[in-house]
């Protein structure tokens, strides 16, 4: 087990470096091809060159390789001496970034001169809350619906679950988000707000078109449910199929034949084995939910990581995109590792060497 | 092990939700008598900076204007300059200005608002290495070049020379409440410029630790920050006890920060905001129908034009430019593409400005016959050449530009091609380098309420934003004449003559002016829109009940 974990952790290194290079290259290309984002800050007012140069320098867009289209910014000509190992070149922007991030924990600053680490620290609590709500919602409701449908295949419940999940899967999250915001948050919420007997936490807090600082948790419930909705459908269907398969398995028949109670047969023998694929899915889904959060948070105005990425991408803030996405990659990697380790707990047949 | 985690998580969520249920519900207004009082909740995007020297974008200015106050303010309706912290702003030659301050004003931390507070702020903004966005606005003050010298090769490898001075030589303190400002050249409109937040004062403590001052501003205005800037979430202001001037109406102003205007509009519909100072373009008509009397509409001062690259041979003859302008029916494009959210432009100065006139451009209404005739006189359009129309990508400009192209094609038979693939940054760089090959979309908003802001920066020989490369001696002379006129009013006739020259020469084809569209909630008693500084939150009163 220990060796397995170490091997997996070592595999993180090339994955992270690879993603970082891709991100670095893509954001550099964006600057090389679409111009210095600092110039766009001034809009129609042409800034005087001294000011433009000063701000460009401070924000880290002054590297000359950002003017050469297609240059991956890996090496630059040495300013003095013979450069690295006498090649006449020295490590370029990419290595500067790596060095800053891993040795100084410096992720750079955004166009407004705020530290990326501060931005992330501000945003992470919101995203975590949102993710917890989403995952709890999809796990609890999804598994419950899946079990109900799976135990009674062909029944009304089964069809209801099947049809509603197809419906949810076929609606993209940005459509679902906007529709929920307009109809549940605004229209239905306004009806609730007119009723005096409904407590404020429900009418103003929960049924809101977006995040509200006055109700930091209640106002995240609906965005979290939207974020979890898509995976909820998949979870329900996975559970359903898995239950249907296991309920006919030999060991379940044996358990029934032994005279165990129905509760124990379903709860322990069937469900435990049926949940293996579901857990895999939920683990992988944390990564997908992070991606979904980019859309959901923007629609519901949640000041989390996802909205941060959206805004940074819109204004072309390379340092923010590189920094935040690198952190997201780490989150996904760790989540996947944990899922793999959970297998061993759920299924005694799996052993890691 | 199994199941435990879920139970714990569910329990934790439930407890947390109960906790918010208890602490929530403080949303109602408290109810003092009279007109002032209450909490005004307004839409805002995330500001860039909350310091006078740094914030130059709309969301920043909206907050800074309530936290800080400057030498002068603008009349809400006429946009005339009124003294605020200044006792007087005088000059005999329009070049050396003497500014006297009223006494008794302080910053929130107790520092006095004296001559030093202004000089400190202006010098801080102008000093190159500080990289402050509003350094741009100090360009007229003598000695600006010494504190921010130009880089000899732009973005190239050579480093910009070190500044030779830390303060601008044009700024001199006379006594605690008096200072003089020497400009590079006479400028009669100087008093109109200093109401811009870039010219507001800063405390010594603020300049000493600018990062802290950005998070928790030390202002001198009617409001001060409650807590600190909650990035991307909210900025809350409360009344400042140190403010000696006319107090603001609401007790508290809460800026809710939104990532996009659609989310802001949804929040307004749900009754969470009292003022939404702009509207999502797609919802404009809907808002008009739904909020009718609670919607504020007025012609704005944001100018859209199609620039003419006078550095290209094809566009050198003014008759060609006149013919192109004459083939465009502006109103029909506004109705078809923008739901009527703009006003057709027939001049170069915003209709809300003092000295603006209708019909300065005689070639700005559709007249196909005249267009054909002018084009023929000019020798026709070069055979086989396409008219290229430029706009930046991703901002929806291609729609209306295509309509412009279609109208020109229909009227004059000139085939056109859209070039709308450049991102904004690269597009602006193309403009700076004068590399456009055809008509190009750009816009302009005023920096201060004075006709000059619409004229010299865009059409003066070698001026910063003169993207057409227009140069006309008569125009430049009239501008100089206006700049050295003895008062703001006396300058207007010269500027009007200069504008007439543009109306004939058409260095750019005027398209339209924006319309301001804001909505406010039923809680608002009196809505105040300042012609220069837009929604004036401090002056908006709430219904007290």
Interface residues (C-beta under 8 A of the other chain):
Chain A: X33 X34 X35 X36 X37 X38 X39 X40 X41 X42 X43 X44 X45 X46 X47 X48 X49 X50 X51 X53 X54 X55 X56 X57 X58 X62 X64 X67 X111 X112 X113 X114 X119 X122 X123 X132 X133 X136 X139 X140 X181 X182 X185 X186 X189 X190 X193 X199 X200 X201 X204 X205 X208 X209 X210 X211 X212 X213 X214 X215 X216 X217 X218 X221 X272 X297 X298 X299 X300 X301 X303 X307 X308 X310 X311 X316 X345 X346
Chain B: X1 X2 X6 X9 X10 X13 X16 X17 X19 X20 X21 X24 X25 X26 X27 X46 X48 X49 X128 X129 X130 X131 X133 X135 X136 X139 X148 X149 X150 X151 X154 X155 X156 X157 X160 X230 X231 X232 X233 X234 X256 X257 X258 X259 X260 X263 X264 X266 X267 X269 X270 X271 X272 X422 X423 X424 X425 X426 X427 X428 X429 X431 X432 X442 X443 X444 X445 X447 X457 X464 X465 X467
